[in-house]
Amino acid sequence: MSMSDIQATLTKWPEQERGKLAAWLMDSLPPHSGEDATDSSIAEAMRRRDELDGGEVKPLSADEFWTSIQRERATWK
């Protein structure tokens, strides 16, 4: 199966299932060795992922995110 075949198949999956796969793929990679990959930042990312997976928090759509950014920026003036 080629990468384009996999992409075509996964595009049809529900968003939540694609997110679970993305999280699994990220977990399967070796740890990042950069300065931003401290133990505390990794623990925070895992905590936030668990909150999303557990339904404790609702993810924002891209539109909701950018709208909130624009709203916040408007208060800076």
mmCIF file of the N, C-alpha and C atoms, coordinates in Angstrom:
data_MODEL
# 
_entry.id   MODEL 
# 
loop_
_atom_site.group_PDB 
_atom_site.id 
_atom_site.type_symbol 
_atom_site.label_atom_id 
_atom_site.label_alt_id 
_atom_site.label_comp_id 
_atom_site.label_asym_id 
_atom_site.label_entity_id 
_atom_site.label_seq_id 
_atom_site.pdbx_PDB_ins_code 
_atom_site.Cartn_x 
_atom_site.Cartn_y 
_atom_site.Cartn_z 
_atom_site.occupancy 
_atom_site.B_iso_or_equiv 
_atom_site.pdbx_formal_charge 
_atom_site.auth_seq_id 
_atom_site.auth_comp_id 
_atom_site.auth_asym_id 
_atom_site.auth_atom_id 
_atom_site.pdbx_PDB_model_num 
ATOM 1   N N  . MET A 1 1  ? 0.852   -1.170 0.000  1.00 0.00 ? 1  MET A N  1 
ATOM 2   C CA . MET A 1 1  ? 0.000   0.000  0.000  1.00 0.00 ? 1  MET A CA 1 
ATOM 3   C C  . MET A 1 1  ? 0.901   1.238  0.000  1.00 0.00 ? 1  MET A C  1 
ATOM 4   N N  . SER A 1 2  ? 0.643   2.150  -0.892 1.00 0.00 ? 2  SER A N  1 
ATOM 5   C CA . SER A 1 2  ? 1.477   3.354  -0.996 1.00 0.00 ? 2  SER A CA 1 
ATOM 6   C C  . SER A 1 2  ? 1.021   4.416  0.007  1.00 0.00 ? 2  SER A C  1 
ATOM 7   N N  . MET A 1 3  ? 1.857   5.416  0.204  1.00 0.00 ? 3  MET A N  1 
ATOM 8   C CA . MET A 1 3  ? 1.525   6.513  1.100  1.00 0.00 ? 3  MET A CA 1 
ATOM 9   C C  . MET A 1 3  ? 0.256   7.222  0.616  1.00 0.00 ? 3  MET A C  1 
ATOM 10  N N  . SER A 1 4  ? 0.124   7.431  -0.681 1.00 0.00 ? 4  SER A N  1 
ATOM 11  C CA . SER A 1 4  ? -1.071  8.114  -1.192 1.00 0.00 ? 4  SER A CA 1 
ATOM 12  C C  . SER A 1 4  ? -2.326  7.254  -0.974 1.00 0.00 ? 4  SER A C  1 
ATOM 13  N N  . ASP A 1 5  ? -2.198  5.928  -1.054 1.00 0.00 ? 5  ASP A N  1 
ATOM 14  C CA . ASP A 1 5  ? -3.326  5.040  -0.758 1.00 0.00 ? 5  ASP A CA 1 
ATOM 15  C C  . ASP A 1 5  ? -3.730  5.169  0.711  1.00 0.00 ? 5  ASP A C  1 
ATOM 16  N N  . ILE A 1 6  ? -2.732  5.196  1.572  1.00 0.00 ? 6  ILE A N  1 
ATOM 17  C CA . ILE A 1 6  ? -2.996  5.330  3.013  1.00 0.00 ? 6  ILE A CA 1 
ATOM 18  C C  . ILE A 1 6  ? -3.660  6.668  3.295  1.00 0.00 ? 6  ILE A C  1 
ATOM 19  N N  . GLN A 1 7  ? -3.130  7.741  2.704  1.00 0.00 ? 7  GLN A N  1 
ATOM 20  C CA . GLN A 1 7  ? -3.715  9.064  2.909  1.00 0.00 ? 7  GLN A CA 1 
ATOM 21  C C  . GLN A 1 7  ? -5.158  9.119  2.420  1.00 0.00 ? 7  GLN A C  1 
ATOM 22  N N  . ALA A 1 8  ? -5.421  8.544  1.264  1.00 0.00 ? 8  ALA A N  1 
ATOM 23  C CA . ALA A 1 8  ? -6.776  8.541  0.715  1.00 0.00 ? 8  ALA A CA 1 
ATOM 24  C C  . ALA A 1 8  ? -7.736  7.790  1.639  1.00 0.00 ? 8  ALA A C  1 
ATOM 25  N N  . THR A 1 9  ? -7.276  6.689  2.192  1.00 0.00 ? 9  THR A N  1 
ATOM 26  C CA . THR A 1 9  ? -8.105  5.903  3.105  1.00 0.00 ? 9  THR A CA 1 
ATOM 27  C C  . THR A 1 9  ? -8.343  6.663  4.407  1.00 0.00 ? 9  THR A C  1 
ATOM 28  N N  . LEU A 1 10 ? -7.276  7.216  4.974  1.00 0.00 ? 10 LEU A N  1 
ATOM 29  C CA . LEU A 1 10 ? -7.396  7.890  6.265  1.00 0.00 ? 10 LEU A CA 1 
ATOM 30  C C  . LEU A 1 10 ? -8.209  9.172  6.185  1.00 0.00 ? 10 LEU A C  1 
ATOM 31  N N  . THR A 1 11 ? -8.229  9.810  5.045  1.00 0.00 ? 11 THR A N  1 
ATOM 32  C CA . THR A 1 11 ? -9.020  11.026 4.865  1.00 0.00 ? 11 THR A CA 1 
ATOM 33  C C  . THR A 1 11 ? -10.501 10.754 5.096  1.00 0.00 ? 11 THR A C  1 
ATOM 34  N N  . LYS A 1 12 ? -10.911 9.531  4.870  1.00 0.00 ? 12 LYS A N  1 
ATOM 35  C CA . LYS A 1 12 ? -12.319 9.148  5.036  1.00 0.00 ? 12 LYS A CA 1 
ATOM 36  C C  . LYS A 1 12 ? -12.675 8.833  6.500  1.00 0.00 ? 12 LYS A C  1 
ATOM 37  N N  . TRP A 1 13 ? -11.661 8.682  7.343  1.00 0.00 ? 13 TRP A N  1 
ATOM 38  C CA . TRP A 1 13 ? -11.898 8.364  8.750  1.00 0.00 ? 13 TRP A CA 1 
ATOM 39  C C  . TRP A 1 13 ? -12.477 9.570  9.471  1.00 0.00 ? 13 TRP A C  1 
ATOM 40  N N  . PRO A 1 14 ? -13.252 9.338  10.541 1.00 0.00 ? 14 PRO A N  1 
ATOM 41  C CA . PRO A 1 14 ? -13.734 10.450 11.365 1.00 0.00 ? 14 PRO A CA 1 
ATOM 42  C C  . PRO A 1 14 ? -12.555 11.195 12.010 1.00 0.00 ? 14 PRO A C  1 
ATOM 43  N N  . GLU A 1 15 ? -12.750 12.468 12.272 1.00 0.00 ? 15 GLU A N  1 
ATOM 44  C CA . GLU A 1 15 ? -11.694 13.314 12.829 1.00 0.00 ? 15 GLU A CA 1 
ATOM 45  C C  . GLU A 1 15 ? -11.114 12.741 14.122 1.00 0.00 ? 15 GLU A C  1 
ATOM 46  N N  . GLN A 1 16 ? -11.960 12.256 15.001 1.00 0.00 ? 16 GLN A N  1 
ATOM 47  C CA . GLN A 1 16 ? -11.482 11.727 16.278 1.00 0.00 ? 16 GLN A CA 1 
ATOM 48  C C  . GLN A 1 16 ? -10.581 10.508 16.068 1.00 0.00 ? 16 GLN A C  1 
ATOM 49  N N  . GLU A 1 17 ? -10.934 9.644  15.140 1.00 0.00 ? 17 GLU A N  1 
ATOM 50  C CA . GLU A 1 17 ? -10.111 8.467  14.861 1.00 0.00 ? 17 GLU A CA 1 
ATOM 51  C C  . GLU A 1 17 ? -8.758  8.871  14.262 1.00 0.00 ? 17 GLU A C  1 
ATOM 52  N N  . ARG A 1 18 ? -8.768  9.860  13.379 1.00 0.00 ? 18 ARG A N  1 
ATOM 53  C CA . ARG A 1 18 ? -7.508  10.355 12.816 1.00 0.00 ? 18 ARG A CA 1 
ATOM 54  C C  . ARG A 1 18 ? -6.637  10.965 13.905 1.00 0.00 ? 18 ARG A C  1 
ATOM 55  N N  . GLY A 1 19 ? -7.269  11.647 14.843 1.00 0.00 ? 19 GLY A N  1 
ATOM 56  C CA . GLY A 1 19 ? -6.526  12.226 15.962 1.00 0.00 ? 19 GLY A CA 1 
ATOM 57  C C  . GLY A 1 19 ? -5.880  11.165 16.830 1.00 0.00 ? 19 GLY A C  1 
ATOM 58  N N  . LYS A 1 20 ? -6.614  10.089 17.088 1.00 0.00 ? 20 LYS A N  1 
ATOM 59  C CA . LYS A 1 20 ? -6.057  8.981  17.875 1.00 0.00 ? 20 LYS A CA 1 
ATOM 60  C C  . LYS A 1 20 ? -4.860  8.364  17.156 1.00 0.00 ? 20 LYS A C  1 
ATOM 61  N N  . LEU A 1 21 ? -4.993  8.207  15.841 1.00 0.00 ? 21 LEU A N  1 
ATOM 62  C CA . LEU A 1 21 ? -3.886  7.657  15.061 1.00 0.00 ? 21 LEU A CA 1 
ATOM 63  C C  . LEU A 1 21 ? -2.685  8.598  15.100 1.00 0.00 ? 21 LEU A C  1 
ATOM 64  N N  . ALA A 1 22 ? -2.942  9.897  14.968 1.00 0.00 ? 22 ALA A N  1 
ATOM 65  C CA . ALA A 1 22 ? -1.850  10.878 15.008 1.00 0.00 ? 22 ALA A CA 1 
ATOM 66  C C  . ALA A 1 22 ? -1.128  10.821 16.356 1.00 0.00 ? 22 ALA A C  1 
ATOM 67  N N  . ALA A 1 23 ? -1.900  10.721 17.446 1.00 0.00 ? 23 ALA A N  1 
ATOM 68  C CA . ALA A 1 23 ? -1.286  10.626 18.774 1.00 0.00 ? 23 ALA A CA 1 
ATOM 69  C C  . ALA A 1 23 ? -0.448  9.361  18.891 1.00 0.00 ? 23 ALA A C  1 
ATOM 70  N N  . TRP A 1 24 ? -0.973  8.256  18.382 1.00 0.00 ? 24 TRP A N  1 
ATOM 71  C CA . TRP A 1 24 ? -0.212  7.000  18.432 1.00 0.00 ? 24 TRP A CA 1 
ATOM 72  C C  . TRP A 1 24 ? 1.072   7.123  17.617 1.00 0.00 ? 24 TRP A C  1 
ATOM 73  N N  . LEU A 1 25 ? 0.976   7.714  16.429 1.00 0.00 ? 25 LEU A N  1 
ATOM 74  C CA . LEU A 1 25 ? 2.172   7.887  15.598 1.00 0.00 ? 25 LEU A CA 1 
ATOM 75  C C  . LEU A 1 25 ? 3.216   8.743  16.314 1.00 0.00 ? 25 LEU A C  1 
ATOM 76  N N  . MET A 1 26 ? 2.766   9.828  16.927 1.00 0.00 ? 26 MET A N  1 
ATOM 77  C CA . MET A 1 26 ? 3.698   10.685 17.657 1.00 0.00 ? 26 MET A CA 1 
ATOM 78  C C  . MET A 1 26 ? 4.352   9.921  18.807 1.00 0.00 ? 26 MET A C  1 
ATOM 79  N N  . ASP A 1 27 ? 3.555   9.110  19.514 1.00 0.00 ? 27 ASP A N  1 
ATOM 80  C CA . ASP A 1 27 ? 4.094   8.312  20.621 1.00 0.00 ? 27 ASP A CA 1 
ATOM 81  C C  . ASP A 1 27 ? 5.095   7.272  20.132 1.00 0.00 ? 27 ASP A C  1 
ATOM 82  N N  . SER A 1 28 ? 4.953   6.851  18.880 1.00 0.00 ? 28 SER A N  1 
ATOM 83  C CA . SER A 1 28 ? 5.831   5.807  18.360 1.00 0.00 ? 28 SER A CA 1 
ATOM 84  C C  . SER A 1 28 ? 7.198   6.350  17.933 1.00 0.00 ? 28 SER A C  1 
ATOM 85  N N  . LEU A 1 29 ? 7.314   7.674  17.837 1.00 0.00 ? 29 LEU A N  1 
ATOM 86  C CA . LEU A 1 29 ? 8.591   8.280  17.441 1.00 0.00 ? 29 LEU A CA 1 
ATOM 87  C C  . LEU A 1 29 ? 9.511   8.411  18.641 1.00 0.00 ? 29 LEU A C  1 
ATOM 88  N N  . PRO A 1 30 ? 10.817  8.434  18.396 1.00 0.00 ? 30 PRO A N  1 
ATOM 89  C CA . PRO A 1 30 ? 11.742  8.626  19.516 1.00 0.00 ? 30 PRO A CA 1 
ATOM 90  C C  . PRO A 1 30 ? 11.573  10.034 20.087 1.00 0.00 ? 30 PRO A C  1 
ATOM 91  N N  . PRO A 1 31 ? 11.903  10.213 21.366 1.00 0.00 ? 31 PRO A N  1 
ATOM 92  C CA . PRO A 1 31 ? 11.758  11.532 21.988 1.00 0.00 ? 31 PRO A CA 1 
ATOM 93  C C  . PRO A 1 31 ? 12.608  12.580 21.270 1.00 0.00 ? 31 PRO A C  1 
ATOM 94  N N  . HIS A 1 32 ? 12.068  13.770 21.202 1.00 0.00 ? 32 HIS A N  1 
ATOM 95  C CA . HIS A 1 32 ? 12.798  14.898 20.615 1.00 0.00 ? 32 HIS A CA 1 
ATOM 96  C C  . HIS A 1 32 ? 13.904  15.298 21.581 1.00 0.00 ? 32 HIS A C  1 
ATOM 97  N N  . SER A 1 33 ? 15.060  15.581 21.066 1.00 0.00 ? 33 SER A N  1 
ATOM 98  C CA . SER A 1 33 ? 16.185  15.903 21.952 1.00 0.00 ? 33 SER A CA 1 
ATOM 99  C C  . SER A 1 33 ? 16.443  17.394 22.066 1.00 0.00 ? 33 SER A C  1 
ATOM 100 N N  . GLY A 1 34 ? 15.576  18.213 21.497 1.00 0.00 ? 34 GLY A N  1 
ATOM 101 C CA . GLY A 1 34 ? 15.765  19.657 21.550 1.00 0.00 ? 34 GLY A CA 1 
ATOM 102 C C  . GLY A 1 34 ? 15.483  20.245 22.909 1.00 0.00 ? 34 GLY A C  1 
ATOM 103 N N  . GLU A 1 35 ? 15.795  21.514 23.048 1.00 0.00 ? 35 GLU A N  1 
ATOM 104 C CA . GLU A 1 35 ? 15.622  22.200 24.319 1.00 0.00 ? 35 GLU A CA 1 
ATOM 105 C C  . GLU A 1 35 ? 14.167  22.251 24.767 1.00 0.00 ? 35 GLU A C  1 
ATOM 106 N N  . ASP A 1 36 ? 13.233  22.241 23.813 1.00 0.00 ? 36 ASP A N  1 
ATOM 107 C CA . ASP A 1 36 ? 11.825  22.347 24.173 1.00 0.00 ? 36 ASP A CA 1 
ATOM 108 C C  . ASP A 1 36 ? 11.232  21.039 24.677 1.00 0.00 ? 36 ASP A C  1 
ATOM 109 N N  . ALA A 1 37 ? 11.980  19.959 24.619 1.00 0.00 ? 37 ALA A N  1 
ATOM 110 C CA . ALA A 1 37 ? 11.474  18.653 25.031 1.00 0.00 ? 37 ALA A CA 1 
ATOM 111 C C  . ALA A 1 37 ? 11.924  18.313 26.449 1.00 0.00 ? 37 ALA A C  1 
ATOM 112 N N  . THR A 1 38 ? 11.619  19.199 27.386 1.00 0.00 ? 38 THR A N  1 
ATOM 113 C CA . THR A 1 38 ? 11.958  18.928 28.774 1.00 0.00 ? 38 THR A CA 1 
ATOM 114 C C  . THR A 1 38 ? 10.973  17.928 29.349 1.00 0.00 ? 38 THR A C  1 
ATOM 115 N N  . ASP A 1 39 ? 11.338  17.317 30.445 1.00 0.00 ? 39 ASP A N  1 
ATOM 116 C CA . ASP A 1 39 ? 10.433  16.366 31.096 1.00 0.00 ? 39 ASP A CA 1 
ATOM 117 C C  . ASP A 1 39 ? 9.102   17.022 31.443 1.00 0.00 ? 39 ASP A C  1 
ATOM 118 N N  . SER A 1 40 ? 9.163   18.269 31.892 1.00 0.00 ? 40 SER A N  1 
ATOM 119 C CA . SER A 1 40 ? 7.922   18.935 32.287 1.00 0.00 ? 40 SER A CA 1 
ATOM 120 C C  . SER A 1 40 ? 7.048   19.262 31.071 1.00 0.00 ? 40 SER A C  1 
ATOM 121 N N  . SER A 1 41 ? 7.660   19.635 29.944 1.00 0.00 ? 41 SER A N  1 
ATOM 122 C CA . SER A 1 41 ? 6.848   19.954 28.763 1.00 0.00 ? 41 SER A CA 1 
ATOM 123 C C  . SER A 1 41 ? 6.227   18.691 28.174 1.00 0.00 ? 41 SER A C  1 
ATOM 124 N N  . ILE A 1 42 ? 6.943   17.589 28.226 1.00 0.00 ? 42 ILE A N  1 
ATOM 125 C CA . ILE A 1 42 ? 6.393   16.317 27.751 1.00 0.00 ? 42 ILE A CA 1 
ATOM 126 C C  . ILE A 1 42 ? 5.248   15.878 28.660 1.00 0.00 ? 42 ILE A C  1 
ATOM 127 N N  . ALA A 1 43 ? 5.430   16.022 29.970 1.00 0.00 ? 43 ALA A N  1 
ATOM 128 C CA . ALA A 1 43 ? 4.371   15.663 30.913 1.00 0.00 ? 43 ALA A CA 1 
ATOM 129 C C  . ALA A 1 43 ? 3.137   16.525 30.691 1.00 0.00 ? 43 ALA A C  1 
ATOM 130 N N  . GLU A 1 44 ? 3.341   17.818 30.415 1.00 0.00 ? 44 GLU A N  1 
ATOM 131 C CA . GLU A 1 44 ? 2.213   18.714 30.152 1.00 0.00 ? 44 GLU A CA 1 
ATOM 132 C C  . GLU A 1 44 ? 1.477   18.312 28.881 1.00 0.00 ? 44 GLU A C  1 
ATOM 133 N N  . ALA A 1 45 ? 2.211   17.993 27.835 1.00 0.00 ? 45 ALA A N  1 
ATOM 134 C CA . ALA A 1 45 ? 1.588   17.570 26.578 1.00 0.00 ? 45 ALA A CA 1 
ATOM 135 C C  . ALA A 1 45 ? 0.786   16.286 26.783 1.00 0.00 ? 45 ALA A C  1 
ATOM 136 N N  . MET A 1 46 ? 1.332   15.349 27.532 1.00 0.00 ? 46 MET A N  1 
ATOM 137 C CA . MET A 1 46 ? 0.627   14.098 27.796 1.00 0.00 ? 46 MET A CA 1 
ATOM 138 C C  . MET A 1 46 ? -0.631  14.344 28.624 1.00 0.00 ? 46 MET A C  1 
ATOM 139 N N  . ARG A 1 47 ? -0.539  15.252 29.608 1.00 0.00 ? 47 ARG A N  1 
ATOM 140 C CA . ARG A 1 47 ? -1.696  15.589 30.434 1.00 0.00 ? 47 ARG A CA 1 
ATOM 141 C C  . ARG A 1 47 ? -2.802  16.194 29.575 1.00 0.00 ? 47 ARG A C  1 
ATOM 142 N N  . ARG A 1 48 ? -2.424  17.101 28.672 1.00 0.00 ? 48 ARG A N  1 
ATOM 143 C CA . ARG A 1 48 ? -3.413  17.737 27.800 1.00 0.00 ? 48 ARG A CA 1 
ATOM 144 C C  . ARG A 1 48 ? -4.033  16.723 26.829 1.00 0.00 ? 48 ARG A C  1 
ATOM 145 N N  . ARG A 1 49 ? -3.206  15.827 26.292 1.00 0.00 ? 49 ARG A N  1 
ATOM 146 C CA . ARG A 1 49 ? -3.735  14.793 25.406 1.00 0.00 ? 49 ARG A CA 1 
ATOM 147 C C  . ARG A 1 49 ? -4.744  13.916 26.148 1.00 0.00 ? 49 ARG A C  1 
ATOM 148 N N  . ASP A 1 50 ? -4.411  13.551 27.385 1.00 0.00 ? 50 ASP A N  1 
ATOM 149 C CA . ASP A 1 50 ? -5.314  12.724 28.186 1.00 0.00 ? 50 ASP A CA 1 
ATOM 150 C C  . ASP A 1 50 ? -6.631  13.445 28.466 1.00 0.00 ? 50 ASP A C  1 
ATOM 151 N N  . GLU A 1 51 ? -6.565  14.767 28.687 1.00 0.00 ? 51 GLU A N  1 
ATOM 152 C CA . GLU A 1 51 ? -7.790  15.544 28.896 1.00 0.00 ? 51 GLU A CA 1 
ATOM 153 C C  . GLU A 1 51 ? -8.666  15.517 27.642 1.00 0.00 ? 51 GLU A C  1 
ATOM 154 N N  . LEU A 1 52 ? -8.040  15.647 26.480 1.00 0.00 ? 52 LEU A N  1 
ATOM 155 C CA . LEU A 1 52 ? -8.797  15.576 25.229 1.00 0.00 ? 52 LEU A CA 1 
ATOM 156 C C  . LEU A 1 52 ? -9.382  14.189 25.025 1.00 0.00 ? 52 LEU A C  1 
ATOM 157 N N  . ASP A 1 53 ? -8.545  13.169 25.192 1.00 0.00 ? 53 ASP A N  1 
ATOM 158 C CA . ASP A 1 53 ? -8.998  11.796 24.992 1.00 0.00 ? 53 ASP A CA 1 
ATOM 159 C C  . ASP A 1 53 ? -10.112 11.416 25.964 1.00 0.00 ? 53 ASP A C  1 
ATOM 160 N N  . GLY A 1 54 ? -10.039 11.951 27.189 1.00 0.00 ? 54 GLY A N  1 
ATOM 161 C CA . GLY A 1 54 ? -11.031 11.629 28.211 1.00 0.00 ? 54 GLY A CA 1 
ATOM 162 C C  . GLY A 1 54 ? -12.297 12.471 28.120 1.00 0.00 ? 54 GLY A C  1 
ATOM 163 N N  . GLY A 1 55 ? -12.318 13.430 27.204 1.00 0.00 ? 55 GLY A N  1 
ATOM 164 C CA . GLY A 1 55 ? -13.489 14.271 27.036 1.00 0.00 ? 55 GLY A CA 1 
ATOM 165 C C  . GLY A 1 55 ? -13.624 15.362 28.078 1.00 0.00 ? 55 GLY A C  1 
ATOM 166 N N  . GLU A 1 56 ? -12.564 15.584 28.872 1.00 0.00 ? 56 GLU A N  1 
ATOM 167 C CA . GLU A 1 56 ? -12.618 16.621 29.907 1.00 0.00 ? 56 GLU A CA 1 
ATOM 168 C C  . GLU A 1 56 ? -12.611 18.023 29.301 1.00 0.00 ? 56 GLU A C  1 
ATOM 169 N N  . VAL A 1 57 ? -11.982 18.171 28.157 1.00 0.00 ? 57 VAL A N  1 
ATOM 170 C CA . VAL A 1 57 ? -11.950 19.452 27.455 1.00 0.00 ? 57 VAL A CA 1 
ATOM 171 C C  . VAL A 1 57 ? -12.389 19.221 26.011 1.00 0.00 ? 57 VAL A C  1 
ATOM 172 N N  . LYS A 1 58 ? -12.934 20.269 25.412 1.00 0.00 ? 58 LYS A N  1 
ATOM 173 C CA . LYS A 1 58 ? -13.404 20.185 24.035 1.00 0.00 ? 58 LYS A CA 1 
ATOM 174 C C  . LYS A 1 58 ? -12.362 20.852 23.137 1.00 0.00 ? 58 LYS A C  1 
ATOM 175 N N  . PRO A 1 59 ? -11.917 20.170 22.107 1.00 0.00 ? 59 PRO A N  1 
ATOM 176 C CA . PRO A 1 59 ? -10.946 20.800 21.206 1.00 0.00 ? 59 PRO A CA 1 
ATOM 177 C C  . PRO A 1 59 ? -11.606 21.923 20.411 1.00 0.00 ? 59 PRO A C  1 
ATOM 178 N N  . LEU A 1 60 ? -10.816 22.899 20.024 1.00 0.00 ? 60 LEU A N  1 
ATOM 179 C CA . LEU A 1 60 ? -11.296 23.990 19.183 1.00 0.00 ? 60 LEU A CA 1 
ATOM 180 C C  . LEU A 1 60 ? -11.068 23.639 17.723 1.00 0.00 ? 60 LEU A C  1 
ATOM 181 N N  . SER A 1 61 ? -11.994 24.067 16.886 1.00 0.00 ? 61 SER A N  1 
ATOM 182 C CA . SER A 1 61 ? -11.743 23.958 15.448 1.00 0.00 ? 61 SER A CA 1 
ATOM 183 C C  . SER A 1 61 ? -10.729 25.035 15.078 1.00 0.00 ? 61 SER A C  1 
ATOM 184 N N  . ALA A 1 62 ? -10.166 24.939 13.904 1.00 0.00 ? 62 ALA A N  1 
ATOM 185 C CA . ALA A 1 62 ? -9.214  25.958 13.456 1.00 0.00 ? 62 ALA A CA 1 
ATOM 186 C C  . ALA A 1 62 ? -9.889  27.325 13.411 1.00 0.00 ? 62 ALA A C  1 
ATOM 187 N N  . ASP A 1 63 ? -11.135 27.371 12.945 1.00 0.00 ? 63 ASP A N  1 
ATOM 188 C CA . ASP A 1 63 ? -11.865 28.642 12.887 1.00 0.00 ? 63 ASP A CA 1 
ATOM 189 C C  . ASP A 1 63 ? -12.072 29.227 14.280 1.00 0.00 ? 63 ASP A C  1 
ATOM 190 N N  . GLU A 1 64 ? -12.448 28.384 15.236 1.00 0.00 ? 64 GLU A N  1 
ATOM 191 C CA . GLU A 1 64 ? -12.635 28.863 16.607 1.00 0.00 ? 64 GLU A CA 1 
ATOM 192 C C  . GLU A 1 64 ? -11.325 29.389 17.185 1.00 0.00 ? 64 GLU A C  1 
ATOM 193 N N  . PHE A 1 65 ? -10.239 28.677 16.923 1.00 0.00 ? 65 PHE A N  1 
ATOM 194 C CA . PHE A 1 65 ? -8.934  29.096 17.419 1.00 0.00 ? 65 PHE A CA 1 
ATOM 195 C C  . PHE A 1 65 ? -8.557  30.469 16.878 1.00 0.00 ? 65 PHE A C  1 
ATOM 196 N N  . TRP A 1 66 ? -8.633  30.636 15.545 1.00 0.00 ? 66 TRP A N  1 
ATOM 197 C CA . TRP A 1 66 ? -8.217  31.902 14.935 1.00 0.00 ? 66 TRP A CA 1 
ATOM 198 C C  . TRP A 1 66 ? -9.156  33.041 15.314 1.00 0.00 ? 66 TRP A C  1 
ATOM 199 N N  . THR A 1 67 ? -10.436 32.754 15.502 1.00 0.00 ? 67 THR A N  1 
ATOM 200 C CA . THR A 1 67 ? -11.369 33.780 15.957 1.00 0.00 ? 67 THR A CA 1 
ATOM 201 C C  . THR A 1 67 ? -10.985 34.257 17.352 1.00 0.00 ? 67 THR A C  1 
ATOM 202 N N  . SER A 1 68 ? -10.623 33.331 18.226 1.00 0.00 ? 68 SER A N  1 
ATOM 203 C CA . SER A 1 68 ? -10.215 33.719 19.585 1.00 0.00 ? 68 SER A CA 1 
ATOM 204 C C  . SER A 1 68 ? -8.909  34.513 19.562 1.00 0.00 ? 68 SER A C  1 
ATOM 205 N N  . ILE A 1 69 ? -8.004  34.166 18.661 1.00 0.00 ? 69 ILE A N  1 
ATOM 206 C CA . ILE A 1 69 ? -6.753  34.925 18.531 1.00 0.00 ? 69 ILE A CA 1 
ATOM 207 C C  . ILE A 1 69 ? -7.055  36.342 18.070 1.00 0.00 ? 69 ILE A C  1 
ATOM 208 N N  . GLN A 1 70 ? -7.915  36.481 17.064 1.00 0.00 ? 70 GLN A N  1 
ATOM 209 C CA . GLN A 1 70 ? -8.269  37.811 16.563 1.00 0.00 ? 70 GLN A CA 1 
ATOM 210 C C  . GLN A 1 70 ? -8.956  38.630 17.653 1.00 0.00 ? 70 GLN A C  1 
ATOM 211 N N  . ARG A 1 71 ? -9.827  38.000 18.423 1.00 0.00 ? 71 ARG A N  1 
ATOM 212 C CA . ARG A 1 71 ? -10.518 38.689 19.514 1.00 0.00 ? 71 ARG A CA 1 
ATOM 213 C C  . ARG A 1 71 ? -9.507  39.172 20.556 1.00 0.00 ? 71 ARG A C  1 
ATOM 214 N N  . GLU A 1 72 ? -8.553  38.325 20.893 1.00 0.00 ? 72 GLU A N  1 
ATOM 215 C CA . GLU A 1 72 ? -7.525  38.694 21.870 1.00 0.00 ? 72 GLU A CA 1 
ATOM 216 C C  . GLU A 1 72 ? -6.654  39.833 21.335 1.00 0.00 ? 72 GLU A C  1 
ATOM 217 N N  . ARG A 1 73 ? -6.255  39.747 20.089 1.00 0.00 ? 73 ARG A N  1 
ATOM 218 C CA . ARG A 1 73 ? -5.415  40.790 19.495 1.00 0.00 ? 73 ARG A CA 1 
ATOM 219 C C  . ARG A 1 73 ? -6.126  42.141 19.477 1.00 0.00 ? 73 ARG A C  1 
ATOM 220 N N  . ALA A 1 74 ? -7.448  42.120 19.309 1.00 0.00 ? 74 ALA A N  1 
ATOM 221 C CA . ALA A 1 74 ? -8.215  43.366 19.284 1.00 0.00 ? 74 ALA A CA 1 
ATOM 222 C C  . ALA A 1 74 ? -8.134  44.095 20.634 1.00 0.00 ? 74 ALA A C  1 
ATOM 223 N N  . THR A 1 75 ? -7.921  43.342 21.711 1.00 0.00 ? 75 THR A N  1 
ATOM 224 C CA . THR A 1 75 ? -7.825  43.975 23.032 1.00 0.00 ? 75 THR A CA 1 
ATOM 225 C C  . THR A 1 75 ? -6.460  44.610 23.271 1.00 0.00 ? 75 THR A C  1 
ATOM 226 N N  . TRP A 1 76 ? -5.478  44.312 22.427 1.00 0.00 ? 76 TRP A N  1 
ATOM 227 C CA . TRP A 1 76 ? -4.131  44.841 22.592 1.00 0.00 ? 76 TRP A CA 1 
ATOM 228 C C  . TRP A 1 76 ? -4.022  46.288 22.165 1.00 0.00 ? 76 TRP A C  1 
ATOM 229 N N  . LYS A 1 77 ? -4.979  46.777 21.380 1.00 0.00 ? 77 LYS A N  1 
ATOM 230 C CA . LYS A 1 77 ? -4.872  48.121 20.825 1.00 0.00 ? 77 LYS A CA 1 
ATOM 231 C C  . LYS A 1 77 ? -5.262  49.192 21.807 1.00 0.00 ? 77 LYS A C  1 
# 
